[in-house]
Amino acid sequence: QVRLVESGGGSVQAGGSLRLSCAASGIAFRFTHMAWYRQAPGNERELVASVSSGGDTNYADSVKGRFTISRDDNKNTVYLEMTTLKPEDTAVYYCYSRRQYGMDVRVTWGQGTQVTVSS
């Protein structure tokens, strides 16, 4: 079974930092595209950052320069380092994986972890 388990969420003051972790199991992590999404109340889920199996990264404009996504293929874990947090970063953050097997695609979501930033 494919499982993504997030950790590291919590409450922090504006300007603070948090590091989210997503531990993956049941997948060939080294060959899997990983990403972080977030969803705030009343909003649709949006892509925050992604990292390809080759290590290429992409960020939403709203978090560029503040967030860093990274992966450790030896630990089957993807991280989201968040700095200079703002109240508008408050959301449930979800880990995401995508793996292509020929014409077959597997997508898995984590359960989400709450991040709350107070002003």
C-alpha positions as CSV (number, residue, x, y, z in Angstrom):
1,Q,0.0,0.0,0.0
2,V,1.2,3.5,-0.8
3,R,1.3,5.7,2.2
4,L,2.3,9.3,2.7
5,V,2.6,10.5,6.3
6,E,3.1,14.2,7.0
7,S,4.5,15.6,10.2
8,G,5.9,18.9,11.5
9,G,2.8,21.1,11.3
10,G,1.8,23.4,14.1
11,S,1.3,27.0,15.2
12,V,3.9,29.6,14.8
13,Q,4.1,33.4,14.9
14,A,4.5,35.4,11.7
15,G,8.1,35.5,10.7
16,G,8.8,32.1,12.2
17,S,9.8,28.9,10.5
18,L,8.5,25.3,10.3
19,R,9.8,22.2,8.6
20,L,7.3,19.7,7.2
21,S,8.2,16.1,6.6
22,C,6.5,13.5,4.4
23,A,7.5,9.9,4.9
24,A,6.6,7.7,1.9
25,S,6.3,3.9,1.9
26,G,5.0,1.4,-0.6
27,I,6.4,3.3,-3.6
28,A,9.6,3.5,-5.6
29,F,10.4,6.8,-4.1
30,R,13.5,7.5,-6.1
31,F,11.5,7.5,-9.3
32,T,8.5,9.4,-7.9
33,H,7.5,13.0,-8.5
34,M,6.7,14.6,-5.1
35,A,5.0,17.8,-4.2
36,W,3.3,19.8,-1.4
37,Y,-0.1,21.3,-1.8
38,R,-2.1,23.4,0.6
39,Q,-5.7,24.3,1.2
40,A,-7.0,27.2,3.3
41,P,-10.6,27.4,4.4
42,G,-12.9,28.5,1.5
43,N,-10.1,28.1,-1.0
44,E,-9.2,25.4,-3.5
45,R,-6.2,23.2,-3.0
46,E,-3.1,24.8,-4.6
47,L,0.3,23.6,-5.5
48,V,3.0,25.0,-3.2
49,A,6.2,23.3,-4.4
50,S,7.2,20.2,-6.3
51,V,10.4,18.3,-6.8
52,S,10.8,15.8,-9.7
53,S,12.5,12.4,-9.5
54,G,15.5,14.1,-11.1
55,G,15.6,16.9,-8.4
56,D,14.1,19.7,-10.4
57,T,12.1,22.1,-8.2
58,N,9.1,24.4,-8.8
59,Y,7.5,26.9,-6.5
60,A,4.3,28.9,-6.3
61,D,5.1,32.6,-6.7
62,S,3.7,33.3,-3.3
63,V,6.3,31.2,-1.6
64,K,9.4,31.7,-3.7
65,G,12.4,32.8,-1.7
66,R,10.7,31.6,1.6
67,F,10.0,27.9,1.1
68,T,12.4,25.2,0.1
69,I,11.4,21.7,-1.0
70,S,13.9,18.9,-0.9
71,R,14.0,15.1,-1.0
72,D,16.1,12.5,0.7
73,D,15.9,9.3,-1.4
74,N,17.8,7.3,1.2
75,K,15.1,8.1,3.7
76,N,12.1,8.1,1.3
77,T,11.2,11.5,2.7
78,V,10.4,14.8,1.2
79,Y,10.6,18.1,3.2
80,L,9.2,21.5,3.0
81,E,11.3,24.1,4.8
82,M,9.1,27.2,5.5
83,T,10.7,30.4,6.6
84,T,9.4,34.0,7.1
85,L,5.9,32.6,7.5
86,K,2.9,34.8,6.9
87,P,-0.7,34.6,8.2
88,E,-1.8,33.9,4.6
89,D,0.3,30.7,4.7
90,T,-2.2,29.3,7.2
91,A,-3.6,26.1,5.6
92,V,-3.7,22.4,5.7
93,Y,-0.6,21.1,3.9
94,Y,-0.8,17.9,1.9
95,C,2.0,15.7,0.6
96,Y,1.5,14.4,-2.9
97,S,3.2,11.7,-5.0
98,R,2.9,10.8,-8.7
99,R,4.6,7.8,-10.4
100,Q,4.3,6.8,-14.0
101,Y,4.5,3.1,-14.9
102,G,4.3,3.1,-18.7
103,M,0.8,4.3,-19.4
104,D,-0.3,3.8,-15.8
105,V,-0.1,6.7,-13.3
106,R,-0.4,6.4,-9.5
107,V,-1.3,9.4,-7.4
108,T,-1.4,9.4,-3.7
109,W,-2.2,12.1,-1.1
110,G,-1.2,12.3,2.5
111,Q,-3.7,13.0,5.2
112,G,-2.7,16.6,5.6
113,T,-1.1,18.6,8.5
114,Q,-2.3,21.9,9.8
115,V,-0.1,25.0,9.7
116,T,-1.3,28.0,11.5
117,V,0.5,31.4,11.4
118,S,-0.6,34.1,13.8
119,S,0.1,37.8,13.4
